[in-house]
Amino acid sequence: MSSPLGITPDETLRKGLQSRHISMLALGGAIGTGLFVASGATIHDAGPGGALAAYALMGVMVFFLMQSLGEMSAYMPCSNPFEEYGTRFVSKSFGFAAGWNYWFNWSITLAAEVVAAGLIMRFWLPDVPSWIWSLVFLGGLLALNLFAVKAFGEAEFWFASIKVIAVVVFLIVGVLMVVGVIGGPSPGFENWTVGDAPFVDWPLGMLSVFLIAGFAFQGTEMIAVAAGEAIEPKSAIPRAVRTVFFRILIFYIGTLTIIAFLIPYTNPDLLDASDENVAVAPFTLVFKLAGIDAAASIMNAVILIAILSAGNASLYAATRALYGLGVQGNAPKVFGKVSRTGIPAAAVAATVAIGALCFLASKVGDGKAYTVLVTASSVAGFITWIGIAWAHYRFRKAWNLQGRPLDALPYKAWLYPLGPIVALLMCVAVIAGQYYVAVRGGEEGGVELWLTSYAALILFLGLWWGHKLITRDPTVDPRTADLTPAAAASAHHDPDPVA
């Protein structure tokens, strides 16, 4: 007997995601407004050298995290990896907190994306209230995520493909401009030495950009979430890990390098770019220098697609986290049930409802409550990364202590144990620097600012320690940790790979 949502308790998530879907999900999740719009501000704040160094250093951290995820998710694919891995290799309390933290992170991000999409529409239709567009887009994302997972995968594949094409075109046009083929004579290295360049406000400027760069890379961990619905996870996940990271790094480093060559860090437009003022986004500025007059309108369309892509991925990631919590009994069991097409419909509906409430919070009073939530969701992303690094460290420790051969792993992380340890320490440093960056940005300090910066950390620790206090569950002993990939065996395989 199914519920009004069509949910039946005897079905599980279906395997409908191909390798190309997973790769584009991770690639698209990391390419958004942080690249298209905010990249100029990083050069303004730290200079071309400082911005590039910050992104490269953050890229090292993300590389280690992708290695850790690749090893665990290829061997043990599941749709709630951060709860599952935390529970199996750290403690039930840690997994409980990690699962809710991930759901919180992407539920709030969903709200932020639909708000940004509404603002973008002002470019074409300034007389229509932005909240109307936000609700329209939220409804569209809800409908898309209620179809079979293959439909979601196809939509995200094409969303991400458009973003990738835009970046590739930008890089080609930019290189031609740098060498002087189009857009006038070559600027040479003039913009790398103007004023205090290449390193502006060293080392504080680089530190602030280092934190921004981390936020820009968030979303790459979605390959682990998608692993639970991958048709061939043992081959798809390693392929995604090997290719996606380097593509993302090339896109970010390449884009920043082009902007640094063509636009001086002293250009005030680099700091003025915003979702509401796409006409001065760095991509738009470069295209205009190349003589492409329709640059603002073209980039506005690309940024809108980028936002909808991020919202689509946010809803997917959040619902799978809530589904996993329901399956494990850490949330109401209705969230752990799926529809006839293998979709956790109740989890989708609940996540959209929370996203809508957060969206409404932005329309109440002065919007401070919404600002706190968005800031907290960013910190929550780094908490997730800490969980990945720590769980992988203990996973491999358990693997070694139980005498299992490394050749039995479908994918082996490089530089263990150095990789997860370095990534963990770097994430801790990023979170620790949140309050400092806010103060440096001119915000008034005090308890309110501290809570804004660390709301997600306080919530995570409260859930972790509160659960441990109530349940008294011990820390997992690596010698007896459960290394059986049982979660993979229970998923239903949809044999039709075509959306």
One Martini backbone bead per residue (centre of mass of N, CA, C, O) as a GRO file, in nm:
protein
  499
    1MET     BB    1   0.092   0.038   0.027
    2SER     BB    2   0.069   0.356  -0.064
    3SER     BB    3   0.122   0.670  -0.050
    4PRO     BB    4   0.046   0.984  -0.166
    5LEU     BB    5   0.359   0.978  -0.286
    6GLY     BB    6   0.423   0.673  -0.375
    7ILE     BB    7   0.534   0.511  -0.132
    8THR     BB    8   0.756   0.232  -0.082
    9PRO     BB    9   0.930   0.016   0.147
   10ASP     BB   10   1.057  -0.207  -0.086
   11GLU     BB   11   1.236   0.022  -0.201
   12THR     BB   12   1.509   0.160  -0.381
   13LEU     BB   13   1.747   0.305  -0.516
   14ARG     BB   14   1.834   0.372  -0.841
   15LYS     BB   15   2.044   0.277  -1.111
   16GLY     BB   16   2.101   0.573  -1.342
   17LEU     BB   17   2.411   0.655  -1.340
   18GLN     BB   18   2.654   0.760  -1.529
   19SER     BB   19   2.968   0.866  -1.575
   20ARG     BB   20   2.889   1.143  -1.706
   21HIS     BB   21   2.706   1.234  -1.477
   22ILE     BB   22   2.913   1.236  -1.244
   23SER     BB   23   3.121   1.426  -1.366
   24MET     BB   24   2.919   1.668  -1.410
   25LEU     BB   25   2.830   1.701  -1.119
   26ALA     BB   26   3.109   1.783  -1.008
   27LEU     BB   27   3.177   2.003  -1.213
   28GLY     BB   28   2.916   2.176  -1.180
   29GLY     BB   29   2.936   2.220  -0.864
   30ALA     BB   30   3.222   2.403  -0.910
   31ILE     BB   31   3.061   2.574  -1.138
   32GLY     BB   32   2.990   2.916  -1.077
   33THR     BB   33   2.969   3.224  -0.941
   34GLY     BB   34   3.260   3.200  -0.829
   35LEU     BB   35   3.372   3.221  -1.127
   36PHE     BB   36   3.196   3.428  -1.299
   37VAL     BB   37   3.199   3.665  -1.063
   38ALA     BB   38   3.416   3.639  -0.800
   39SER     BB   39   3.706   3.628  -0.931
   40GLY     BB   40   3.775   3.934  -0.935
   41ALA     BB   41   3.788   3.986  -0.623
   42THR     BB   42   4.041   3.814  -0.567
   43ILE     BB   43   4.236   3.995  -0.727
   44HIS     BB   44   4.176   4.257  -0.577
   45ASP     BB   45   4.267   4.147  -0.284
   46ALA     BB   46   4.559   3.973  -0.381
   47GLY     BB   47   4.618   3.957  -0.652
   48PRO     BB   48   4.736   3.751  -0.890
   49GLY     BB   49   4.932   3.584  -0.714
   50GLY     BB   50   4.752   3.536  -0.462
   51ALA     BB   51   4.513   3.398  -0.605
   52LEU     BB   52   4.666   3.162  -0.736
   53ALA     BB   53   4.789   3.046  -0.477
   54ALA     BB   54   4.524   2.989  -0.329
   55TYR     BB   55   4.397   2.796  -0.541
   56ALA     BB   56   4.628   2.592  -0.548
   57LEU     BB   57   4.619   2.514  -0.248
   58MET     BB   58   4.323   2.426  -0.249
   59GLY     BB   59   4.364   2.208  -0.468
   60VAL     BB   60   4.528   2.017  -0.292
   61MET     BB   61   4.307   1.956  -0.089
   62VAL     BB   62   4.094   1.849  -0.294
   63PHE     BB   63   4.264   1.619  -0.399
   64PHE     BB   64   4.274   1.456  -0.134
   65LEU     BB   65   3.964   1.430  -0.103
   66MET     BB   66   3.914   1.280  -0.371
   67GLN     BB   67   4.083   1.038  -0.297
   68SER     BB   68   3.925   0.950  -0.049
   69LEU     BB   69   3.651   0.918  -0.190
   70GLY     BB   70   3.734   0.719  -0.409
   71GLU     BB   71   3.808   0.482  -0.225
   72MET     BB   72   3.535   0.450  -0.071
   73SER     BB   73   3.309   0.472  -0.307
   74ALA     BB   74   3.411   0.235  -0.488
   75TYR     BB   75   3.378   0.017  -0.257
   76MET     BB   76   3.128   0.197  -0.092
   77PRO     BB   77   2.847   0.259  -0.224
   78CYS     BB   78   2.640   0.554  -0.148
   79SER     BB   79   2.387   0.811  -0.070
   80ASN     BB   80   2.520   0.840   0.250
   81PRO     BB   81   2.841   0.873   0.304
   82PHE     BB   82   2.885   1.061   0.562
   83GLU     BB   83   2.722   0.884   0.753
   84GLU     BB   84   2.834   0.602   0.691
   85TYR     BB   85   3.141   0.652   0.738
   86GLY     BB   86   3.118   0.776   1.019
   87THR     BB   87   2.983   0.528   1.153
   88ARG     BB   88   3.194   0.298   1.076
   89PHE     BB   89   3.486   0.474   1.158
   90VAL     BB   90   3.399   0.641   1.419
   91SER     BB   91   3.072   0.701   1.483
   92LYS     BB   92   2.740   0.729   1.528
   93SER     BB   93   2.746   1.027   1.613
   94PHE     BB   94   2.912   1.135   1.378
   95GLY     BB   95   2.722   1.037   1.151
   96PHE     BB   96   2.472   1.188   1.243
   97ALA     BB   97   2.596   1.476   1.217
   98ALA     BB   98   2.693   1.455   0.920
   99GLY     BB   99   2.416   1.412   0.788
  100TRP     BB  100   2.277   1.676   0.889
  101ASN     BB  101   2.491   1.872   0.783
  102TYR     BB  102   2.451   1.809   0.479
  103TRP     BB  103   2.157   1.884   0.461
  104PHE     BB  104   2.182   2.171   0.559
  105ASN     BB  105   2.376   2.280   0.349
  106TRP     BB  106   2.189   2.220   0.082
  107SER     BB  107   1.925   2.354   0.169
  108ILE     BB  108   2.038   2.645   0.190
  109THR     BB  109   2.160   2.657  -0.093
  110LEU     BB  110   1.898   2.635  -0.245
  111ALA     BB  111   1.785   2.907  -0.150
  112ALA     BB  112   2.018   3.083  -0.260
  113GLU     BB  113   1.980   3.011  -0.563
  114VAL     BB  114   1.684   3.113  -0.604
  115VAL     BB  115   1.745   3.401  -0.531
  116ALA     BB  116   1.961   3.452  -0.751
  117ALA     BB  117   1.776   3.390  -0.993
  118GLY     BB  118   1.581   3.625  -0.942
  119LEU     BB  119   1.794   3.851  -0.977
  120ILE     BB  120   1.879   3.789  -1.271
  121MET     BB  121   1.595   3.856  -1.404
  122ARG     BB  122   1.627   4.172  -1.388
  123PHE     BB  123   1.783   4.216  -1.652
  124TRP     BB  124   1.511   4.167  -1.830
  125LEU     BB  125   1.278   4.194  -1.574
  126PRO     BB  126   1.257   4.454  -1.357
  127ASP     BB  127   0.927   4.457  -1.288
  128VAL     BB  128   0.964   4.177  -1.172
  129PRO     BB  129   0.953   4.011  -0.901
  130SER     BB  130   1.194   3.797  -0.780
  131TRP     BB  131   1.014   3.595  -0.612
  132ILE     BB  132   0.863   3.470  -0.848
  133TRP     BB  133   1.107   3.332  -0.979
  134SER     BB  134   1.194   3.165  -0.737
  135LEU     BB  135   0.934   2.990  -0.726
  136VAL     BB  136   0.951   2.879  -1.012
  137PHE     BB  137   1.229   2.739  -0.981
  138LEU     BB  138   1.156   2.562  -0.739
  139GLY     BB  139   0.932   2.407  -0.886
  140GLY     BB  140   1.113   2.292  -1.112
  141LEU     BB  141   1.310   2.134  -0.928
  142LEU     BB  142   1.100   1.955  -0.801
  143ALA     BB  143   1.004   1.813  -1.059
  144LEU     BB  144   1.282   1.703  -1.153
  145ASN     BB  145   1.328   1.533  -0.867
  146LEU     BB  146   1.062   1.336  -0.924
  147PHE     BB  147   1.206   1.194  -1.114
  148ALA     BB  148   1.410   1.004  -1.235
  149VAL     BB  149   1.751   1.001  -1.200
  150LYS     BB  150   1.806   1.022  -1.507
  151ALA     BB  151   1.681   1.303  -1.540
  152PHE     BB  152   1.871   1.448  -1.357
  153GLY     BB  153   2.135   1.368  -1.501
  154GLU     BB  154   2.068   1.502  -1.774
  155ALA     BB  155   2.024   1.790  -1.675
  156GLU     BB  156   2.307   1.824  -1.547
  157PHE     BB  157   2.473   1.766  -1.795
  158TRP     BB  158   2.369   2.017  -1.962
  159PHE     BB  159   2.425   2.237  -1.767
  160ALA     BB  160   2.734   2.180  -1.740
  161SER     BB  161   2.807   2.199  -2.041
  162ILE     BB  162   2.750   2.501  -2.075
  163LYS     BB  163   2.961   2.595  -1.869
  164VAL     BB  164   3.207   2.468  -2.003
  165ILE     BB  165   3.186   2.613  -2.274
  166ALA     BB  166   3.215   2.900  -2.160
  167VAL     BB  167   3.501   2.858  -2.046
  168VAL     BB  168   3.644   2.770  -2.305
  169VAL     BB  169   3.584   3.025  -2.466
  170PHE     BB  170   3.723   3.217  -2.272
  171LEU     BB  171   4.008   3.094  -2.294
  172ILE     BB  172   4.044   3.136  -2.597
  173VAL     BB  173   3.996   3.440  -2.607
  174GLY     BB  174   4.209   3.515  -2.392
  175VAL     BB  175   4.462   3.410  -2.536
  176LEU     BB  176   4.428   3.587  -2.791
  177MET     BB  177   4.457   3.852  -2.627
  178VAL     BB  178   4.735   3.809  -2.490
  179VAL     BB  179   4.880   3.775  -2.789
  180GLY     BB  180   4.718   3.993  -2.991
  181VAL     BB  181   4.491   3.893  -3.201
  182ILE     BB  182   4.273   4.028  -3.014
  183GLY     BB  183   4.181   4.340  -2.874
  184GLY     BB  184   4.461   4.418  -2.946
  185PRO     BB  185   4.732   4.455  -2.787
  186SER     BB  186   4.944   4.315  -2.587
  187PRO     BB  187   4.981   4.344  -2.231
  188GLY     BB  188   5.145   4.149  -2.100
  189PHE     BB  189   5.294   4.217  -1.763
  190GLU     BB  190   5.164   4.481  -1.653
  191ASN     BB  191   4.936   4.366  -1.443
  192TRP     BB  192   5.171   4.222  -1.256
  193THR     BB  193   5.314   4.529  -1.169
  194VAL     BB  194   5.098   4.693  -1.066
  195GLY     BB  195   5.164   4.833  -0.798
  196ASP     BB  196   5.149   4.553  -0.571
  197ALA     BB  197   5.206   4.367  -0.771
  198PRO     BB  198   5.115   4.035  -0.729
  199PHE     BB  199   5.110   4.100  -0.405
  200VAL     BB  200   4.836   4.181  -0.207
  201ASP     BB  201   4.833   4.208   0.115
  202TRP     BB  202   5.065   4.056   0.240
  203PRO     BB  203   4.903   3.762   0.357
  204LEU     BB  204   4.598   3.849   0.399
  205GLY     BB  205   4.478   3.839   0.114
  206MET     BB  206   4.529   3.536   0.068
  207LEU     BB  207   4.358   3.433   0.302
  208SER     BB  208   4.081   3.535   0.205
  209VAL     BB  209   4.093   3.374  -0.068
  210PHE     BB  210   4.128   3.091   0.045
  211LEU     BB  211   3.838   3.079   0.154
  212ILE     BB  212   3.686   3.132  -0.113
  213ALA     BB  213   3.803   2.891  -0.269
  214GLY     BB  214   3.670   2.671  -0.101
  215PHE     BB  215   3.378   2.742  -0.176
  216ALA     BB  216   3.410   2.698  -0.486
  217PHE     BB  217   3.477   2.372  -0.453
  218GLN     BB  218   3.214   2.307  -0.364
  219GLY     BB  219   3.074   1.974  -0.484
  220THR     BB  220   3.284   1.748  -0.549
  221GLU     BB  221   3.156   1.534  -0.335
  222MET     BB  222   2.909   1.425  -0.519
  223ILE     BB  223   3.027   1.156  -0.621
  224ALA     BB  224   2.949   0.997  -0.362
  225VAL     BB  225   2.643   1.031  -0.381
  226ALA     BB  226   2.620   0.907  -0.678
  227ALA     BB  227   2.729   0.615  -0.627
  228GLY     BB  228   2.449   0.482  -0.531
  229GLU     BB  229   2.341   0.547  -0.858
  230ALA     BB  230   2.545   0.384  -1.004
  231ILE     BB  231   2.598   0.144  -1.239
  232GLU     BB  232   2.946   0.165  -1.224
  233PRO     BB  233   3.129   0.249  -0.959
  234LYS     BB  234   3.417   0.107  -0.996
  235SER     BB  235   3.460   0.294  -1.266
  236ALA     BB  236   3.327   0.579  -1.237
  237ILE     BB  237   3.473   0.700  -0.991
  238PRO     BB  238   3.772   0.693  -1.078
  239ARG     BB  239   3.724   0.858  -1.336
  240ALA     BB  240   3.623   1.115  -1.193
  241VAL     BB  241   3.868   1.167  -1.012
  242ARG     BB  242   4.086   1.188  -1.242
  243THR     BB  243   3.933   1.427  -1.416
  244VAL     BB  244   3.782   1.654  -1.258
  245PHE     BB  245   3.997   1.801  -1.096
  246PHE     BB  246   4.176   1.901  -1.335
  247ARG     BB  247   3.955   2.062  -1.474
  248ILE     BB  248   3.895   2.259  -1.247
  249LEU     BB  249   4.180   2.373  -1.213
  250ILE     BB  250   4.209   2.479  -1.500
  251PHE     BB  251   3.971   2.669  -1.497
  252TYR     BB  252   4.060   2.848  -1.258
  253ILE     BB  253   4.352   2.914  -1.332
  254GLY     BB  254   4.296   3.010  -1.620
  255THR     BB  255   4.097   3.237  -1.555
  256LEU     BB  256   4.276   3.404  -1.362
  257THR     BB  257   4.505   3.451  -1.565
  258ILE     BB  258   4.347   3.607  -1.776
  259ILE     BB  259   4.246   3.835  -1.595
  260ALA     BB  260   4.531   3.929  -1.500
  261PHE     BB  261   4.629   4.017  -1.786
  262LEU     BB  262   4.367   4.214  -1.870
  263ILE     BB  263   4.310   4.303  -1.557
  264PRO     BB  264   4.354   4.511  -1.318
  265TYR     BB  265   4.327   4.509  -0.972
  266THR     BB  266   4.235   4.829  -0.975
  267ASN     BB  267   3.972   4.763  -1.093
  268PRO     BB  268   3.657   4.837  -0.968
  269ASP     BB  269   3.480   4.616  -1.118
  270LEU     BB  270   3.583   4.363  -0.964
  271LEU     BB  271   3.415   4.451  -0.694
  272ASP     BB  272   3.113   4.501  -0.829
  273ALA     BB  273   3.043   4.227  -0.872
  274SER     BB  274   2.720   4.065  -0.923
  275ASP     BB  275   2.416   3.921  -0.958
  276GLU     BB  276   2.295   4.224  -1.030
  277ASN     BB  277   2.592   4.296  -1.195
  278VAL     BB  278   2.692   4.148  -1.477
  279ALA     BB  279   2.832   4.381  -1.645
  280VAL     BB  280   3.105   4.347  -1.428
  281ALA     BB  281   3.192   4.086  -1.486
  282PRO     BB  282   3.485   3.945  -1.584
  283PHE     BB  283   3.379   3.799  -1.833
  284THR     BB  284   3.243   4.049  -1.956
  285LEU     BB  285   3.491   4.234  -1.975
  286VAL     BB  286   3.653   4.056  -2.170
  287PHE     BB  287   3.446   4.037  -2.403
  288LYS     BB  288   3.440   4.345  -2.449
  289LEU     BB  289   3.743   4.371  -2.524
  290ALA     BB  290   3.685   4.173  -2.781
  291GLY     BB  291   3.399   4.293  -2.909
  292ILE     BB  292   3.149   4.169  -2.742
  293ASP     BB  293   2.848   4.325  -2.699
  294ALA     BB  294   2.668   4.065  -2.582
  295ALA     BB  295   2.801   3.975  -2.310
  296ALA     BB  296   2.596   4.031  -2.082
  297SER     BB  297   2.364   3.852  -2.188
  298ILE     BB  298   2.519   3.589  -2.213
  299MET     BB  299   2.623   3.570  -1.915
  300ASN     BB  300   2.348   3.576  -1.782
  301ALA     BB  301   2.256   3.304  -1.894
  302VAL     BB  302   2.488   3.134  -1.778
  303ILE     BB  303   2.442   3.209  -1.478
  304LEU     BB  304   2.159   3.097  -1.460
  305ILE     BB  305   2.240   2.807  -1.524
  306ALA     BB  306   2.438   2.779  -1.290
  307ILE     BB  307   2.227   2.816  -1.067
  308LEU     BB  308   2.032   2.587  -1.147
  309SER     BB  309   2.243   2.366  -1.125
  310ALA     BB  310   2.306   2.410  -0.824
  311GLY     BB  311   2.015   2.365  -0.727
  312ASN     BB  312   1.984   2.077  -0.835
  313ALA     BB  313   2.225   1.957  -0.674
  314SER     BB  314   2.131   2.040  -0.391
  315LEU     BB  315   1.868   1.877  -0.385
  316TYR     BB  316   1.995   1.603  -0.429
  317ALA     BB  317   2.192   1.594  -0.187
  318ALA     BB  318   1.983   1.646   0.040
  319THR     BB  319   1.789   1.404  -0.012
  320ARG     BB  320   2.003   1.179   0.029
  321ALA     BB  321   2.064   1.249   0.320
  322LEU     BB  322   1.773   1.212   0.430
  323TYR     BB  323   1.738   0.925   0.337
  324GLY     BB  324   1.969   0.804   0.506
  325LEU     BB  325   1.853   0.886   0.780
  326GLY     BB  326   1.595   0.715   0.750
  327VAL     BB  327   1.726   0.435   0.710
  328GLN     BB  328   1.895   0.461   0.997
  329GLY     BB  329   1.693   0.618   1.210
  330ASN     BB  330   1.773   0.952   1.214
  331ALA     BB  331   1.486   0.970   1.087
  332PRO     BB  332   1.205   0.963   0.963
  333LYS     BB  333   1.107   0.683   0.778
  334VAL     BB  334   0.975   0.828   0.530
  335PHE     BB  335   1.262   0.926   0.415
  336GLY     BB  336   1.343   0.603   0.347
  337LYS     BB  337   1.144   0.621   0.111
  338VAL     BB  338   1.014   0.525  -0.212
  339SER     BB  339   0.920   0.534  -0.516
  340ARG     BB  340   0.856   0.362  -0.807
  341THR     BB  341   1.120   0.532  -0.934
  342GLY     BB  342   1.336   0.574  -0.685
  343ILE     BB  343   1.226   0.823  -0.512
  344PRO     BB  344   1.264   1.045  -0.234
  345ALA     BB  345   0.988   1.224  -0.202
  346ALA     BB  346   0.981   1.319   0.094
  347ALA     BB  347   1.265   1.444   0.091
  348VAL     BB  348   1.211   1.646  -0.132
  349ALA     BB  349   0.974   1.799  -0.001
  350ALA     BB  350   1.120   1.883   0.263
  351THR     BB  351   1.353   2.041   0.132
  352VAL     BB  352   1.180   2.247  -0.019
  353ALA     BB  353   1.041   2.358   0.234
  354ILE     BB  354   1.299   2.465   0.367
  355GLY     BB  355   1.388   2.641   0.133
  356ALA     BB  356   1.133   2.822   0.144
  357LEU     BB  357   1.172   2.928   0.433
  358CYS     BB  358   1.450   3.059   0.379
  359PHE     BB  359   1.345   3.244   0.160
  360LEU     BB  360   1.142   3.398   0.344
  361ALA     BB  361   1.361   3.509   0.541
  362SER     BB  362   1.463   3.723   0.322
  363LYS     BB  363   1.166   3.888   0.357
  364VAL     BB  364   1.236   3.937   0.659
  365GLY     BB  365   1.315   4.216   0.748
  366ASP     BB  366   1.678   4.241   0.708
  367GLY     BB  367   1.793   3.933   0.651
  368LYS     BB  368   1.981   3.810   0.879
  369ALA     BB  369   1.892   3.517   0.898
  370TYR     BB  370   1.983   3.441   0.610
  371THR     BB  371   2.281   3.516   0.638
  372VAL     BB  372   2.344   3.308   0.853
  373LEU     BB  373   2.269   3.054   0.687
  374VAL     BB  374   2.467   3.092   0.452
  375THR     BB  375   2.724   3.099   0.619
  376ALA     BB  376   2.680   2.823   0.756
  377SER     BB  377   2.680   2.649   0.495
  378SER     BB  378   2.974   2.696   0.425
  379VAL     BB  379   3.095   2.569   0.681
  380ALA     BB  380   2.958   2.291   0.642
  381GLY     BB  381   3.139   2.206   0.406
  382PHE     BB  382   3.401   2.180   0.579
  383ILE     BB  383   3.293   1.968   0.772
  384THR     BB  384   3.259   1.752   0.560
  385TRP     BB  385   3.562   1.738   0.485
  386ILE     BB  386   3.659   1.647   0.759
  387GLY     BB  387   3.497   1.383   0.755
  388ILE     BB  388   3.640   1.258   0.514
  389ALA     BB  389   3.930   1.253   0.620
  390TRP     BB  390   3.876   1.095   0.886
  391ALA     BB  391   3.734   0.845   0.766
  392HIS     BB  392   3.968   0.759   0.580
  393TYR     BB  393   4.185   0.718   0.787
  394ARG     BB  394   4.015   0.488   0.937
  395PHE     BB  395   3.964   0.302   0.703
  396ARG     BB  396   4.261   0.229   0.637
  397LYS     BB  397   4.332   0.136   0.921
  398ALA     BB  398   4.129  -0.096   0.922
  399TRP     BB  399   4.234  -0.242   0.673
  400ASN     BB  400   4.519  -0.300   0.788
  401LEU     BB  401   4.442  -0.436   1.064
  402GLN     BB  402   4.267  -0.667   0.898
  403GLY     BB  403   4.456  -0.768   0.650
  404ARG     BB  404   4.401  -0.620   0.385
  405PRO     BB  405   4.440  -0.585   0.056
  406LEU     BB  406   4.495  -0.322  -0.163
  407ASP     BB  407   4.405  -0.476  -0.429
  408ALA     BB  408   4.088  -0.478  -0.337
  409LEU     BB  409   4.085  -0.193  -0.432
  410PRO     BB  410   3.959  -0.007  -0.693
  411TYR     BB  411   4.082   0.248  -0.528
  412LYS     BB  412   4.384   0.437  -0.459
  413ALA     BB  413   4.516   0.652  -0.254
  414TRP     BB  414   4.727   0.901  -0.235
  415LEU     BB  415   4.942   0.957   0.028
  416TYR     BB  416   4.905   0.766   0.250
  417PRO     BB  417   4.830   0.970   0.532
  418LEU     BB  418   4.884   1.263   0.432
  419GLY     BB  419   4.632   1.358   0.285
  420PRO     BB  420   4.407   1.361   0.514
  421ILE     BB  421   4.573   1.534   0.712
  422VAL     BB  422   4.610   1.788   0.543
  423ALA     BB  423   4.310   1.840   0.482
  424LEU     BB  424   4.215   1.868   0.774
  425LEU     BB  425   4.399   2.106   0.861
  426MET     BB  426   4.298   2.304   0.642
  427CYS     BB  427   4.000   2.310   0.729
  428VAL     BB  428   4.046   2.414   1.014
  429ALA     BB  429   4.179   2.681   0.925
  430VAL     BB  430   3.934   2.793   0.775
  431ILE     BB  431   3.734   2.800   1.011
  432ALA     BB  432   3.915   2.973   1.202
  433GLY     BB  433   3.909   3.227   0.983
  434GLN     BB  434   3.619   3.345   0.971
  435TYR     BB  435   3.619   3.574   1.181
  436TYR     BB  436   3.856   3.735   1.067
  437VAL     BB  437   3.734   3.801   0.788
  438ALA     BB  438   3.489   3.957   0.892
  439VAL     BB  439   3.649   4.176   1.041
  440ARG     BB  440   3.820   4.265   0.794
  441GLY     BB  441   3.543   4.349   0.632
  442GLY     BB  442   3.398   4.552   0.866
  443GLU     BB  443   3.258   4.403   1.073
  444GLU     BB  444   3.098   4.375   1.356
  445GLY     BB  445   3.151   4.243   1.640
  446GLY     BB  446   3.090   3.975   1.849
  447VAL     BB  447   2.850   3.746   1.908
  448GLU     BB  448   2.702   3.765   1.635
  449LEU     BB  449   2.949   3.709   1.453
  450TRP     BB  450   3.031   3.442   1.579
  451LEU     BB  451   2.763   3.294   1.514
  452THR     BB  452   2.770   3.333   1.210
  453SER     BB  453   3.046   3.177   1.165
  454TYR     BB  454   2.957   2.912   1.386
  455ALA     BB  455   2.676   2.772   1.360
  456ALA     BB  456   2.749   2.498   1.225
  457LEU     BB  457   2.952   2.403   1.439
  458ILE     BB  458   2.760   2.407   1.679
  459LEU     BB  459   2.555   2.208   1.561
  460PHE     BB  460   2.744   1.969   1.516
  461LEU     BB  461   2.846   1.938   1.809
  462GLY     BB  462   2.567   1.907   1.935
  463LEU     BB  463   2.488   1.646   1.784
  464TRP     BB  464   2.727   1.473   1.860
  465TRP     BB  465   2.726   1.503   2.177
  466GLY     BB  466   2.428   1.452   2.225
  467HIS     BB  467   2.417   1.165   2.110
  468LYS     BB  468   2.639   1.050   2.295
  469LEU     BB  469   2.500   1.112   2.568
  470ILE     BB  470   2.243   0.936   2.511
  471THR     BB  471   2.375   0.656   2.382
  472ARG     BB  472   2.686   0.578   2.444
  473ASP     BB  473   2.851   0.552   2.199
  474PRO     BB  474   3.127   0.429   2.075
  475THR     BB  475   3.415   0.415   1.938
  476VAL     BB  476   3.553   0.285   1.672
  477ASP     BB  477   3.718  -0.010   1.610
  478PRO     BB  478   3.932  -0.084   1.355
  479ARG     BB  479   3.944  -0.402   1.408
  480THR     BB  480   3.593  -0.402   1.386
  481ALA     BB  481   3.519  -0.271   1.142
  482ASP     BB  482   3.291  -0.222   0.882
  483LEU     BB  483   3.387  -0.352   0.540
  484THR     BB  484   3.106  -0.401   0.420
  485PRO     BB  485   2.941  -0.342   0.102
  486ALA     BB  486   2.614  -0.349   0.158
  487ALA     BB  487   2.484  -0.095   0.026
  488ALA     BB  488   2.531  -0.185  -0.271
  489ALA     BB  489   2.350  -0.452  -0.276
  490SER     BB  490   2.056  -0.302  -0.219
  491ALA     BB  491   2.045  -0.177  -0.488
  492HIS     BB  492   1.873  -0.093  -0.761
  493HIS     BB  493   1.883  -0.207  -1.100
  494ASP     BB  494   1.873  -0.018  -1.385
  495PRO     BB  495   1.915  -0.133  -1.715
  496ASP     BB  496   1.841   0.155  -1.824
  497PRO     BB  497   2.069   0.412  -1.946
  498VAL     BB  498   1.832   0.578  -2.066
  499ALA     BB  499   1.652   0.885  -2.039
   0.00000   0.00000   0.00000
